[in-house]
Amino acid sequence: MREIKFRGVDENNKIYNLSAINLKTMAGFCKVKGRVEEEWCKFEKFIQFTGLKDKNGKEIYEGDILMSRNFSGEFSKIEVIYSQKEGAFTTKEGYLFARYENKIIGNIYENPELLKN
C-alpha cells in the first residue's frame, strides 16, 4: 500500500514538509526555518506524494518537474499532475511517468521557469 503524505505550499510558493494537515483551515503542522519545534502553518495548497521515487531515491510529489527519458530514448522535462479522469498521477503529456529514468529537477512552485522552452 502506498504511503500517503502531503507537503504544503505557502503564499510565497515555498514548500514545507508536513507531519499533519487540517483541510478545513488549510493548515499544516510544519517546521519553520530557525525554529526548533513544529507549529501550525497556513498554506495555499497541499500537494500529495505519488508513492514513487526518482532514480536518486527522492520522493516524487504532485507539481514536481522531472527530467525523464521517453520511449525513444530522448530526455524531456515533464510535470507531475493528478488526473481526475484517470484517477492517478500522470503528466500533462498524458503518459505515466513511472518508467525508465526520472530525476526531479524542481517543481512548478519554486522553479516554474524550468518548463519554459
C-alpha positions as CSV (number, residue, x, y, z in Angstrom):
1,M,0.0,0.0,0.0
2,R,1.2,3.5,-0.9
3,E,2.2,5.8,1.9
4,I,0.0,9.0,2.0
5,K,2.0,12.1,2.6
6,F,1.4,15.8,1.8
7,R,3.5,19.0,1.5
8,G,2.2,22.5,1.9
9,V,2.7,25.4,-0.5
10,D,2.5,28.8,1.2
11,E,1.6,32.2,-0.4
12,N,5.2,32.7,-1.5
13,N,5.3,29.3,-3.3
14,K,7.7,27.9,-0.6
15,I,7.2,24.2,0.0
16,Y,7.1,22.6,3.5
17,N,7.1,19.0,4.6
18,L,4.1,18.3,6.9
19,S,3.5,15.9,9.7
20,A,-0.2,16.7,10.0
21,I,-2.8,18.6,8.0
22,N,-6.2,20.3,8.6
23,L,-8.1,20.6,5.3
24,K,-10.8,22.8,6.9
25,T,-8.4,25.5,7.9
26,M,-5.8,24.8,5.2
27,A,-3.1,24.5,7.9
28,G,-0.3,22.0,8.3
29,F,2.0,21.1,11.2
30,C,5.4,22.0,9.9
31,K,8.9,23.0,11.0
32,V,9.7,26.6,10.2
33,K,13.3,27.5,9.4
34,G,15.1,28.7,12.5
35,R,12.7,27.2,14.9
36,V,13.3,24.0,16.9
37,E,9.7,22.8,17.2
38,E,6.9,22.3,14.6
39,E,3.9,24.6,14.6
40,W,0.7,25.1,12.6
41,C,1.3,27.0,9.4
42,K,-1.2,28.3,6.9
43,F,-1.0,27.1,3.3
44,E,-2.5,28.0,-0.1
45,K,-2.3,24.4,-1.4
46,F,-1.4,20.9,-0.4
47,I,0.5,18.6,-2.8
48,Q,0.5,14.8,-2.5
49,F,3.2,12.2,-2.6
50,T,2.8,9.9,-5.6
51,G,4.2,6.8,-3.9
52,L,7.1,6.8,-6.3
53,K,10.8,7.9,-6.0
54,D,13.1,9.2,-8.7
55,K,16.4,7.4,-9.7
56,N,18.2,9.0,-6.7
57,G,15.6,7.8,-4.2
58,K,13.9,11.2,-3.8
59,E,10.1,11.2,-3.2
60,I,8.1,12.4,-6.2
61,Y,5.2,14.8,-5.4
62,E,2.4,16.4,-7.5
63,G,3.9,19.5,-9.1
64,D,7.4,18.1,-9.4
65,I,9.3,18.7,-12.6
66,L,11.1,15.6,-13.8
67,M,13.8,15.1,-16.4
68,S,12.5,11.9,-17.9
69,R,13.7,9.5,-20.7
70,N,10.9,8.8,-23.2
71,F,10.4,5.6,-25.1
72,S,12.6,6.7,-27.9
73,G,15.5,7.3,-25.5
74,E,15.3,11.2,-25.6
75,F,15.2,13.2,-22.4
76,S,12.4,15.8,-21.8
77,K,11.0,17.8,-18.9
78,I,7.6,16.7,-17.6
79,E,5.3,18.0,-14.9
80,V,3.7,15.5,-12.5
81,I,-0.1,16.1,-12.1
82,Y,-3.1,14.3,-10.7
83,S,-5.6,13.4,-13.3
84,Q,-9.2,13.2,-12.1
85,K,-10.2,11.5,-15.3
86,E,-7.6,8.7,-14.9
87,G,-7.8,8.7,-11.1
88,A,-4.0,8.6,-11.0
89,F,-0.8,10.6,-11.0
90,T,0.4,11.2,-14.6
91,T,1.8,14.0,-16.7
92,K,0.3,16.8,-18.9
93,E,1.6,14.9,-21.9
94,G,-0.8,12.1,-20.9
95,Y,1.5,9.3,-20.2
96,L,2.6,7.7,-17.0
97,F,6.0,8.7,-15.7
98,A,6.8,5.6,-13.6
99,R,9.2,4.3,-16.2
100,Y,12.8,4.3,-17.2
101,E,14.9,7.2,-15.7
102,N,13.2,10.0,-13.8
103,K,15.1,12.7,-11.9
104,I,13.5,15.5,-10.0
105,I,14.9,18.8,-11.2
106,G,12.5,21.2,-9.4
107,N,8.8,21.9,-9.0
108,I,6.2,24.3,-10.6
109,Y,6.0,26.4,-7.4
110,E,9.7,27.2,-6.8
111,N,11.0,26.7,-10.3
112,P,8.3,27.5,-12.9
113,E,10.9,28.7,-15.4
114,L,12.1,25.1,-15.9
115,L,9.0,24.3,-18.0
116,K,9.6,27.3,-20.3
117,N,11.2,26.5,-23.6
